Amino acid sequence: MCKALTHNIGVHFTLALLAALWGGLPALAAPVVKTEHVEAELVTEKASAQPGKPATVGLKLRMAEHWHTYWKNPGDSGLPTKIDWVLPEGWKAGDIQWPYPRPLPIGPLMNYGYEDEVVLLSELTPPANAKPGSHAVKAKAEWLVCKDVCIPEKGELDLTLQVAAAEPVANPRYQAHIERARNMLPVAPTGWKFDSAVQAGKLVVRLVPPPGSKAPDQVAFFPEREQLIEPAAPQKVSREGDGVRIEMKLADPPPAALQVVKGVAVSDDGWPSIAKKAIEVDAPVNASMAAAPAAATRPAAGDIAGSTATALLFALVGGILLNLMPCVFPVLGIKVLGFVEHAHGEARALRTQGWAFFAGTLLSFLALAGLMLALRAGGTQLGWGFQLQSPVVVSMLAALFFVLALNLSGVFEWGAFAQSMTANLSARGRYADAFLSGVVASVAATPCTAPFMGAAVGFTLTQSAGLAMAVFAVLGIGMALPVLLLSHFPALMKKLPRPGRWMETFKQVLAFPLFATVAWLAWVLGAQAGNDAVLALLAGLILVAMAAWMFGKWEHAAAPWRAAVAVILAATGLAVAWPGPAAAPSTAGIASAAPGELAWEEWSPEKVASYTRQGHAVFVDFTAAWCVTCQVNKRIALHNEAVVREFGSRGVVALRADWTRQDPRITATLAALGRNAVPVYALYLPGEAAPRLLPEVLTPSIVLAGLADVKPATDHLSGLAPSPERTPR
């Protein structure tokens, strides 16, 4: 009996000891979920949880080398990590407590996130009547992990959490991980004042410390709200008393009804009286905030974003140079030809025609700008030449230039018809003709980008609608200025021969550049919508040509039905040429390089990041089939023998970003570069955060000078990306 009693006492003592120890043991180790690039695990701060009191649990993500996950605002691209808790009845889960992020440059983009390892803390609270013992907790987690490519991953993680009435002890296994995560949590500082404002396309956040304290000099701001700022644009930090002022480029389109700006301010130097690197910022919008002094907002070298006067000057010069672009010059020649015809006549009428051309050009530029800004305000990402991304617009422009060319060729005369249509504007229809010439010249200018013009148009990305319209107005003024001056100084044209048969010959010669423009637009349409659309366009143009011939042959006929037949035939031709909804974009991709040409690859931000990380310089050609300047640059400069040889010897990778059809990623990247028109030529060098931009109009010497700082390729680099001379694509 004593033996049995002793046995029972021993059993009970053992069970009691185990029960006492059980509450003090750490939560059972959670299994690790391993994906291809991430190890995920649930970790606990304490060995147990008390009923009714929150317990800290973390999702620990350990990424493979050079891979990263994202903060709650991922920046230019990416997705934040999500956790869906599956808890016992009565338990509650708090929101993710986000450690402050680090900037992650990916080519021209800037993301916010974490590399190596991150622990995302949450508080789980058992009910006050929770029974002691083991409780199963599950987390369904989803994350996006990126390097050169992005891979969405997920995992279901389990954890057995102990509930005990006793005061919990620290969990030594994960204590260091939890403490590191807590140290990275931003804190709400005491005594600080924050406010914000939107000024000239910029978001300004001001941080003012309490009396006796001084804000650090170097601060980075991470907004909680997505698409509030352009993450890749540099932040300008200036001192304002003991506080700091942070200026950031607003996103395009800018946010509406902004009332408060929330985010995290990070300083590696730390904050006064705060033993952490990050503070929470809650900055109400203050419309009366004063603008920064001039010294604080001085633009960086080569950046016109801070100078309205410079942008307007660039727009004026760019508009003047547009007249020399191949898409404008033939149309301009037609108008000047009309001036020559009347140069020996009444000077007042000639000046009035000049002003009519000026009005047509200016109003057209304002209309195009207004339409572009309205569509962008509605969320559509657009840039200069946006209408040529539409196959319908390309087809109708081809028909317009085709009709103009037929007119110059003598197939029909527009004069009599124009006079009857515009009799209320002028006895001879000259003024209406001049106005329409300004409209046509403006439309013809949209495929071209002149020097200085790209920076001026890019300036409008971050400005108010009024200032953006002013830039486009000055651009139109610059384009119309040469014609206006000619109309006021007819003596310049009196040196030419008097009107005669030579003018008819010259007019017919001008038809051929317009026919060439039609051929080029047909090529653009093929790149956009395929060969079927080109066939439909050509068939429609044949009907339009027949209509023009009939109109010319029957122009003076008394029977009105003949003109009606011509109009119906022309309308039928336009209907046939109109690309239907079935028109599909070409998917041929980039063709193999011909001998003596650069070997292009399709652009992506991931490729830029990958090649530069491997030590390559990357040259990106932001182009479009409808961009005449782009095509001229390609043939004159980029396919130059010396340039191709230099690309190969220096291991430069050539990427082409084709904007022929609308591409939101290209539009966003152009905006990050301060541009919204093509061409743009960007040279990315290893180790440099921002690319170097080349001029819009290239020569071989300009490209070679841009490559001068690129180190010659080593055998190792050449093996990573074979030169175009050795590897066909």
C-alpha positions in Angstrom: 0.0 0.0 0.0 2.8 2.3 0.8 4.3 1.5 -2.5 1.0 2.3 -4.3 0.7 5.5 -2.3 4.2 6.5 -3.1 3.5 5.8 -6.8 0.3 8.0 -6.8 2.1 10.8 -5.1 4.9 10.7 -7.6 2.5 10.7 -10.5 0.5 13.6 -9.2 3.7 15.5 -8.3 5.0 15.0 -11.8 1.7 16.2 -13.4 1.6 19.2 -11.1 5.2 20.1 -12.0 4.5 19.7 -15.7 1.4 21.9 -15.4 3.3 24.5 -13.5 6.1 24.5 -16.1 3.7 24.4 -19.1 2.5 28.0 -18.7 6.1 29.2 -18.5 7.2 27.4 -21.6 7.5 29.3 -24.9 4.7 28.9 -27.5 5.3 25.8 -29.5 7.7 26.5 -32.3 5.7 27.4 -35.4 6.6 25.5 -38.6 8.5 27.5 -41.2 6.9 27.9 -44.6 9.5 27.9 -47.4 8.9 29.3 -50.9 11.4 29.7 -53.6 12.6 33.1 -52.4 11.1 33.6 -48.8 11.1 31.7 -45.5 8.0 32.7 -43.5 7.4 32.0 -39.8 5.2 33.2 -37.0 7.1 34.4 -33.9 6.0 35.4 -30.5 7.3 38.1 -28.1 6.2 36.2 -24.9 6.1 32.6 -23.9 2.3 32.9 -23.3 -0.7 35.2 -23.4 -2.9 36.4 -20.5 -6.7 36.4 -20.9 -8.0 39.8 -22.0 -4.5 41.3 -22.6 -2.8 41.7 -26.1 0.1 39.5 -27.0 2.5 40.5 -29.7 2.9 38.0 -32.6 5.0 38.7 -35.7 5.2 37.4 -39.3 8.9 37.0 -40.0 9.8 37.0 -43.7 13.4 36.2 -44.6 14.1 37.0 -48.2 16.8 35.5 -50.5 19.7 37.7 -51.3 18.8 40.8 -53.4 15.1 40.0 -53.1 12.6 42.3 -51.4 9.1 42.7 -50.1 7.0 45.8 -49.7 5.8 48.4 -47.2 2.2 49.4 -46.9 2.8 52.0 -49.6 5.0 50.1 -52.1 6.0 53.2 -54.1 6.0 53.1 -57.9 5.2 49.4 -58.1 4.6 46.4 -55.9 2.0 45.2 -53.4 2.0 45.3 -49.6 2.1 42.1 -47.5 -1.4 40.9 -46.3 -2.2 38.8 -43.2 -5.6 37.2 -42.7 -5.8 35.8 -39.2 -7.8 32.7 -38.3 -8.3 32.8 -34.6 -10.2 31.0 -31.8 -13.6 32.3 -31.0 -13.6 35.6 -29.2 -10.0 36.5 -30.1 -9.2 39.8 -31.9 -6.3 40.7 -34.2 -4.9 44.2 -34.5 -3.5 45.9 -37.7 0.0 45.2 -39.0 2.6 47.5 -37.3 4.8 48.5 -40.2 8.5 49.1 -39.6 9.8 52.1 -41.5 10.8 51.1 -45.1 14.0 51.7 -47.1 14.0 53.1 -50.6 14.5 50.5 -53.3 15.5 51.9 -56.7 14.5 49.7 -59.6 15.7 51.3 -62.8 13.8 54.6 -63.1 11.3 53.6 -60.5 11.5 53.9 -56.7 9.8 51.4 -54.4 9.5 51.2 -50.6 10.1 48.0 -48.8 12.4 45.6 -47.1 15.4 43.4 -47.9 17.0 40.5 -46.1 14.5 40.2 -43.2 11.4 41.9 -41.8 9.1 41.1 -38.9 5.6 42.5 -39.2 4.1 42.7 -35.7 0.4 42.4 -34.8 -1.4 42.2 -31.5 -3.6 39.2 -30.8 -5.9 39.6 -27.8 -7.7 36.5 -26.2 -11.0 37.2 -24.5 -11.0 37.8 -20.8 -12.7 34.4 -20.2 -10.2 32.5 -22.3 -9.4 29.1 -20.8 -5.8 28.3 -19.9 -4.0 25.9 -22.2 -3.1 25.6 -25.9 -4.9 27.6 -28.5 -4.3 27.2 -32.3 -3.7 30.3 -34.3 -3.4 30.4 -38.1 -2.3 33.2 -40.4 -3.0 33.2 -44.2 -0.2 35.5 -45.5 0.3 36.9 -49.0 3.4 38.8 -50.2 5.0 40.0 -53.4 8.7 39.3 -53.6 10.8 41.0 -56.3 14.2 41.1 -57.8 14.5 41.4 -61.6 11.0 39.9 -61.7 8.2 39.9 -59.2 6.6 36.7 -57.9 3.4 36.7 -55.8 3.7 34.1 -53.0 1.6 33.0 -50.1 1.6 30.6 -47.2 -0.6 29.3 -44.3 1.3 29.5 -41.0 0.3 27.8 -37.8 1.1 28.6 -34.2 0.1 27.1 -30.9 -0.2 29.9 -28.4 -0.4 29.2 -24.7 -2.9 31.1 -22.4 -2.0 31.3 -18.7 -3.0 33.6 -15.9 0.6 34.0 -14.8 2.7 37.0 -15.9 4.3 35.8 -19.2 8.1 35.7 -19.6 10.0 36.7 -22.7 10.5 34.2 -25.5 14.3 34.0 -25.8 14.2 32.3 -29.2 12.7 35.3 -31.0 13.4 38.2 -28.5 16.1 39.7 -30.8 13.9 39.6 -33.9 11.0 41.3 -32.0 13.2 44.0 -30.5 14.7 44.8 -33.8 11.2 45.1 -35.3 10.1 47.3 -32.4 13.1 49.6 -32.9 12.0 50.1 -36.5 8.5 51.1 -35.6 7.9 54.9 -36.0 6.8 56.7 -32.9 4.5 59.8 -32.4 6.9 62.5 -31.1 5.8 64.7 -28.3 5.6 68.5 -28.9 6.3 68.4 -32.6 4.0 70.3 -35.1 3.4 69.2 -38.6 1.6 70.9 -41.5 1.6 70.5 -45.3 0.6 72.3 -48.5 0.4 71.9 -52.2 2.4 74.5 -54.0 3.1 74.7 -57.8 2.7 71.0 -58.4 4.7 70.0 -55.3 3.8 68.6 -51.9 5.4 70.4 -49.1 5.6 68.8 -45.6 7.0 70.9 -42.7 8.3 69.4 -39.4 8.7 71.8 -36.5 10.3 70.5 -33.3 9.4 71.7 -29.8 11.3 74.7 -28.4 14.9 73.9 -27.6 15.2 71.1 -30.1 16.4 71.0 -33.7 15.3 68.7 -36.5 18.0 66.6 -38.3 19.4 68.0 -41.5 18.9 64.8 -43.6 15.3 63.5 -43.6 13.4 61.2 -46.0 9.6 61.2 -46.1 7.5 58.1 -46.9 3.8 58.9 -47.4 1.2 56.3 -46.4 -1.1 57.2 -49.3 -0.2 55.7 -52.7 0.0 57.8 -55.8 0.4 61.0 -53.7 3.9 61.8 -54.9 6.3 60.7 -57.6 8.5 58.3 -55.5 11.4 58.4 -57.9 11.7 62.2 -58.0 14.3 63.6 -55.6 13.0 65.1 -52.3 14.4 68.6 -51.5 15.0 69.1 -47.8 15.7 72.6 -46.6 16.0 74.1 -43.1 13.3 76.4 -41.8 14.4 77.7 -38.4 14.9 74.7 -36.2 12.6 72.7 -38.4 12.8 71.2 -41.8 10.8 71.6 -45.0 10.5 68.6 -47.4 9.4 69.3 -51.0 8.2 66.4 -53.2 6.9 66.2 -56.7 3.1 65.5 -56.7 1.8 62.5 -58.6 0.2 63.0 -62.0 -2.8 63.5 -61.8 -2.5 65.2 -58.5 -4.8 63.9 -55.7 -8.1 65.6 -55.2 -9.5 67.0 -51.9 -6.3 66.5 -50.0 -6.9 67.3 -46.3 -4.1 65.6 -44.4 -0.8 64.0 -45.2 0.2 61.0 -43.2 3.5 59.2 -43.4 6.8 58.4 -41.8 9.8 60.7 -41.6 13.2 58.8 -41.4 16.6 60.2 -40.4 19.7 58.0 -40.0 20.9 60.7 -37.6 18.0 60.1 -35.3 15.6 62.6 -33.7 16.2 64.8 -30.7 15.0 63.1 -27.4 13.8 60.1 -29.4 15.9 57.0 -29.5 14.6 55.9 -32.9 15.2 56.8 -36.6 11.5 57.1 -37.6 8.6 59.3 -36.5 5.0 59.3 -37.4 3.8 62.4 -39.3 0.2 63.6 -39.4 0.3 66.9 -41.3 -3.0 68.8 -41.9 -3.1 70.7 -45.2 -2.4 74.4 -44.5 -3.4 76.6 -47.4 -1.6 79.6 -45.9 1.8 78.0 -45.6 4.4 80.4 -47.1 6.4 79.3 -50.1 10.0 78.5 -49.6 12.6 81.2 -50.0 14.4 81.3 -53.4 17.6 79.8 -52.0 15.7 76.7 -50.7 14.0 76.0 -54.0 16.8 76.5 -56.4 16.6 73.8 -59.1 19.3 71.3 -59.7 21.5 71.7 -62.7 19.7 70.8 -65.9 16.3 70.8 -64.1 13.8 73.5 -65.2 11.0 72.2 -62.9 11.7 75.1 -60.5 11.8 77.8 -63.1 8.7 78.9 -64.9 10.5 81.5 -66.9 13.0 78.9 -68.2 10.2 76.5 -69.2 8.4 79.3 -71.1 11.6 80.2 -72.9 12.2 76.5 -73.8 8.6 76.3 -75.1 9.1 79.4 -77.3 12.4 78.2 -78.8 11.0 74.6 -79.2 7.9 76.0 -81.0 10.1 78.0 -83.4 12.2 74.9 -84.1 9.1 72.8 -84.8 8.8 74.6 -88.1 12.0 72.8 -89.3 10.7 69.4 -88.4 9.9 67.1 -91.4 6.3 66.7 -90.3 5.6 70.5 -90.3 7.8 71.9 -93.1 5.7 70.7 -96.1 2.5 72.2 -94.6 4.4 75.4 -93.7 5.7 75.6 -97.3 2.1 75.6 -98.6 1.2 78.6 -96.4 4.3 80.5 -97.4 3.5 79.7 -101.0 0.2 81.5 -100.5 2.0 84.5 -99.0 4.3 84.6 -102.0 1.3 84.7 -104.3 -0.1 87.8 -102.5 3.2 89.4 -101.4 3.1 91.9 -104.2 -0.5 92.9 -103.3 -2.1 94.6 -100.3 0.1 94.5 -97.2 -2.9 94.8 -94.8 -4.5 91.7 -96.2 -1.2 89.8 -95.9 -0.8 90.8 -92.2 -4.4 89.7 -91.5 -3.6 86.3 -93.0 -0.6 86.1 -90.7 -2.7 86.8 -87.7 -5.3 84.3 -88.9 -2.6 81.6 -89.2 -1.4 82.7 -85.7 -4.9 82.3 -84.2 -5.4 78.9 -85.8 -2.1 77.6 -84.5 -2.6 79.0 -81.0 -6.1 77.8 -80.6 -5.2 74.4 -81.8 -2.4 74.0 -79.3 -4.7 75.2 -76.5 -7.3 72.7 -77.6 -4.8 69.8 -77.7 -3.4 70.8 -74.4 -6.9 71.2 -72.8 -8.0 67.8 -74.1 -4.8 66.2 -72.8 -5.0 67.8 -69.4 -8.7 66.9 -69.1 -8.0 63.2 -69.9 -5.1 63.2 -67.5 -7.3 64.7 -64.8 -9.6 61.7 -65.4 -6.8 59.3 -64.6 -5.6 58.6 -68.2 -1.8 58.7 -68.5 -1.0 60.8 -71.7 1.7 62.8 -73.2 2.6 64.9 -76.2 1.4 63.2 -79.4 -1.1 61.1 -77.4 -3.7 61.3 -80.2 -1.4 59.4 -82.6 -1.6 56.4 -80.3 -5.1 55.9 -81.7 -5.3 54.0 -85.0 -8.5 56.0 -85.8 -6.6 59.3 -85.6 -3.7 57.9 -87.6 -6.0 56.8 -90.4 -7.9 60.1 -90.5 -4.7 62.0 -90.6 -3.5 59.9 -93.5 -6.7 60.7 -95.3 -6.3 64.4 -94.6 -2.7 64.6 -95.9 -3.7 62.5 -98.9 -6.4 65.0 -99.8 -3.9 67.9 -99.4 -1.4 66.1 -101.6 -4.1 65.5 -104.3 -5.0 69.2 -104.2 -1.3 70.2 -104.6 -1.0 67.7 -107.5 -3.8 69.5 -109.3 -6.3 66.6 -109.1 -8.8 69.2 -107.8 -8.8 72.8 -106.8 -9.9 73.7 -103.3 -10.2 77.4 -104.0 -13.7 77.6 -105.4 -15.1 75.2 -102.8 -13.3 77.1 -100.0 -14.6 80.4 -101.2 -18.2 79.3 -101.2 -17.8 77.7 -97.7 -16.1 80.7 -96.2 -17.8 83.6 -97.9 -19.0 85.0 -94.6 -15.4 85.2 -93.3 -13.7 86.7 -96.3 -14.6 87.7 -99.9 -11.9 85.4 -101.2 -11.6 82.9 -98.3 -8.0 83.7 -97.7 -8.4 84.4 -94.0 -10.3 81.2 -93.3 -7.7 79.3 -95.4 -4.9 80.8 -93.3 -6.7 79.9 -90.1 -7.2 76.3 -91.3 -3.5 76.2 -92.3 -2.6 77.0 -88.7 -4.8 74.2 -87.5 -3.4 71.6 -90.0 0.2 72.7 -89.2 -0.5 72.2 -85.4 -1.9 68.7 -86.0 1.0 67.8 -88.2 3.4 69.0 -85.5 2.3 66.4 -82.9 4.5 63.6 -84.2 7.6 65.7 -83.7 9.5 66.9 -80.7 12.0 69.7 -81.3 15.0 70.6 -79.2 14.1 72.3 -75.9 10.5 71.2 -76.3 10.7 67.9 -74.3 11.9 69.7 -71.1 9.2 72.3 -71.5 6.4 69.8 -72.1 7.7 67.7 -69.2 7.5 70.7 -67.0 3.7 70.7 -67.3 3.5 67.3 -65.5 3.8 68.8 -62.1 2.2 72.2 -62.7 -1.3 73.6 -62.3 -3.6 73.4 -65.3 -3.3 77.2 -65.9 0.5 77.1 -66.0 0.5 74.0 -68.2 -1.9 75.8 -70.6 0.5 78.8 -70.6 3.4 76.6 -71.6 1.5 75.0 -74.5 0.3 78.5 -75.6 3.9 79.7 -75.8 4.7 76.6 -77.7 2.0 77.5 -80.3 3.2 81.1 -80.3 6.7 80.0 -81.1 5.5 77.8 -84.0 3.4 80.5 -85.5 5.9 83.3 -85.0 7.9 82.8 -88.3 4.8 83.0 -90.4 3.5 86.0 -88.5 6.8 87.8 -89.1 6.8 87.0 -92.8 3.3 88.4 -93.1 4.5 91.7 -91.5 7.7 91.9 -93.5 6.6 91.0 -97.0 9.8 92.7 -98.4 11.6 89.4 -97.5 9.4 87.6 -100.0 9.5 90.2 -102.7 13.1 89.1 -103.4 11.5 85.9 -104.9 10.2 85.9 -108.5 6.7 87.3 -109.1 3.9 84.7 -109.1 4.0 82.6 -112.3 4.2 79.1 -113.6 7.1 78.3 -111.3 4.7 78.5 -108.3 2.5 75.8 -109.9 5.5 73.6 -110.3 6.7 74.3 -106.8 3.2 73.5 -105.4 3.2 70.1 -107.2 6.7 69.4 -105.8 5.3 70.0 -102.3 2.8 67.2 -102.8 5.4 64.5 -102.7 6.5 65.1 -99.0 2.8 64.8 -98.2 2.5 61.6 -100.1 5.5 60.4 -98.2 3.8 61.4 -94.9 0.8 59.2 -95.9 3.1 56.3 -96.6 4.7 56.8 -93.2 1.3 57.0 -91.4 0.3 53.7 -93.1 3.4 52.2 -91.7 2.5 53.5 -88.2 -1.0 52.1 -88.6 0.5 48.7 -89.5 2.6 48.8 -86.3 -0.5 49.6 -84.3 -3.3 47.6 -85.8 -1.7 45.1 -88.3 -1.8 44.6 -92.0 -5.6 44.3 -92.3 -5.9 47.9 -91.1 -3.3 49.1 -93.7 -5.2 47.3 -96.4 -8.5 49.0 -95.3 -6.7 52.4 -95.3 -5.4 51.9 -98.8 -8.8 50.8 -100.1 -10.4 53.8 -98.5 -7.8 56.2 -99.9 -8.5 54.8 -103.4 -12.1 55.8 -103.0 -11.1 59.2 -101.6 -8.9 59.7 -104.7 -11.8 58.8 -107.0 -14.0 61.3 -105.1 -11.3 64.1 -105.5 -10.9 63.3 -109.2 -14.7 63.5 -109.7 -14.9 66.8 -107.7 -12.1 68.3 -109.8 -13.6 67.1 -113.1 -17.1 68.3 -112.2 -16.1 71.4 -110.2 -17.8 73.8 -112.5 -20.6 71.5 -113.5 -24.1 72.9 -113.0 -25.7 69.6 -111.9 -25.4 69.5 -108.0 -25.9 65.7 -108.0 -22.4 65.3 -109.4 -20.8 67.0 -106.4 -23.1 64.9 -104.1 -21.7 61.7 -105.7 -18.2 62.9 -105.0 -19.0 63.6 -101.4 -20.8 60.2 -100.9 -17.8 58.5 -102.4 -15.4 60.3 -100.1 -17.5 59.5 -97.1 -17.5 55.8 -98.2 -13.7 55.9 -98.5 -13.4 57.3 -95.0 -15.7 54.7 -93.6 -13.7 51.9 -95.3 -10.4 53.3 -93.9 -11.8 53.7 -90.4 -10.2 51.0 -88.2 -12.9 48.9 -86.7 -13.0 47.5 -83.1 -11.5 44.3 -84.3 -8.2 46.0 -85.2 -5.6 44.4 -83.0 -2.2 45.7 -82.2 0.8 44.1 -83.8 2.6 41.6 -81.6 5.6 41.1 -83.8 8.0 42.6 -81.1 11.4 43.9 -82.0 12.8 42.6 -85.3 16.3 41.0 -85.5 19.0 43.6 -86.0 20.3 44.0 -89.5 24.1 44.1 -90.1 25.5 47.5 -88.9 22.5 48.2 -86.6 22.1 48.1 -82.9 20.5 45.0 -81.4 17.5 46.2 -79.4 15.8 44.4 -76.6 12.3 45.2 -75.4 12.4 47.6 -72.4 11.2 46.9 -68.9 12.2 48.5 -65.6 13.3 45.0 -64.4 15.7 44.6 -67.3 17.3 48.0 -66.5 17.8 47.1 -62.9 19.1 43.6 -63.8 21.7 44.8 -66.4 23.0 47.7 -64.3 23.3 45.4 -61.3 25.5 43.2 -63.4 27.7 46.1 -64.3 26.3 47.1 -67.7 25.5 50.5 -68.9 21.9 50.6 -70.4 20.7 52.9 -73.1 16.9 53.2 -73.3 15.3 54.7 -76.4 11.8 55.9 -75.5 10.3 56.0 -79.0 7.1 55.6 -81.1 6.5 54.6 -84.7 4.5 57.9 -85.2 7.4 60.0 -83.8 9.2 61.4 -86.9 12.1 62.8 -84.8 12.6 59.3 -83.3 12.9 57.7 -86.7 15.3 60.3 -88.0 17.5 60.0 -84.9 17.5 56.2 -85.3 18.7 56.3 -88.9 21.2 59.2 -88.6 22.7 58.7 -85.1 21.8 55.4 -83.5 22.5 53.2 -86.5 25.8 55.0 -87.3 28.7 52.6 -87.7 30.9 54.3 -85.1 28.0 54.4 -82.6 27.2 50.7 -83.1 30.9 49.8 -82.6 31.1 51.9 -79.4 28.0 50.2 -78.0 29.6 46.8 -78.6 33.1 47.7 -77.2 31.7 49.2 -74.0 29.1 46.4 -73.5 26.2 48.9 -73.5 22.8 47.2 -73.6 20.2 48.8 -75.9 16.6 48.7 -74.8 13.6 50.1 -76.7 10.5 51.4 -74.9 7.9 51.5 -77.7 5.1 54.1 -77.0 3.4 53.6 -80.4 0.3 52.4 -78.5 -0.6 53.6 -75.0 1.6 51.9 -72.4 1.0 53.1 -68.7 4.4 51.8 -67.6 6.2 53.8 -70.2 4.1 56.9 -69.4 4.9 56.6 -65.7 8.6 56.2 -66.4 8.6 59.2 -68.7 6.9 61.2 -65.9 9.5 60.1 -63.4 12.1 61.4 -65.8 10.3 64.8 -66.1 9.1 64.1 -69.6 5.8 63.3 -71.3 6.8 63.3 -74.9 9.1 61.2 -77.1 11.9 60.9 -78.0 13.7 60.5 -74.7 17.1 58.9 -74.6 18.2 57.8 -71.1 21.7 56.3 -70.3 21.7 54.3 -67.0 25.2 53.8 -65.6 26.0 51.2 -62.8 26.2 52.9 -59.4 24.3 56.0 -60.5 20.8 56.4 -59.1 19.4 58.6 -61.9 20.0 58.2 -65.6 21.7 60.7 -67.9 19.3 62.3 -70.5 20.6 63.0 -74.0 19.0 65.8 -76.2 15.9 65.1 -78.2 17.7 65.6 -81.6 20.8 63.3 -81.9 23.9 63.2 -83.9 26.6 60.5 -83.8 28.9 62.8 -82.0 26.3 63.5 -79.3 25.8 59.8 -78.7 29.5 59.1 -78.6 30.1 61.9 -76.1 27.3 60.5 -73.9 29.1 57.1 -73.9 32.5 58.6 -73.0 32.1 57.9 -69.3 31.1 54.2 -69.9 34.0 51.9 -69.1 35.1 49.5 -71.8 33.5 46.0 -71.4 35.6 43.3 -69.7 35.5 39.8 -70.9 33.3 39.0 -68.0 30.8 41.6 -68.9 30.9 40.8 -72.5 29.9 37.2 -71.5 27.0 38.5 -69.6 25.6 40.5 -72.5 27.2 39.7 -75.8 27.8 42.7 -78.0 25.4 43.4 -80.9 28.2 42.8 -83.4 28.6 39.2 -82.2 25.1 38.1 -81.3 22.2 38.4 -83.7 18.7 38.9 -82.2 
